[in-house]
Amino acid sequence: AVVSTQSTGTSTKGMAAMTMDSFADSVDTYVPIESEDFPELARRIMKKLRKYEADEGYHQFVRDLIPELCKEMTSEEIKKISNPMTNLSHEKARLEKEAKKKARLHQEDLSRCE
């Protein structure tokens, strides 16, 4: 892979991903070069975005971002992304249902004790 560095304008070929300044763990400075570098990029992006999970617009941001990121992918690649999302949705629904059931049973137990 070839990447032009912003600081020197030179090309780098066949090197590991590089950090372009002193912010060693920042997504803003990380340049993936090889396919093996993208998990690190993903980790850095998640680290940055998780700060905003509680913000009001975060969920809409994610709903808008994912389709935009996938627009140029093939339908097969999109399926590879959507299948884990569907599985995650089913797992979350199951856990939420269990939590509601436990809360209801706990409330019933408390009511019996009174």
ABEGO torsion letter per residue (X at the ends): XBBBBAAAGBBBBGBBBBBABABAABAAABBBABAAAAAAAAAAAAAAAAAAAABAAAAAAAAAAAAAAAAABBAAAAAAAAAAAAAAAAAAAAAAAAAAAAAAAAAAAAAAAX
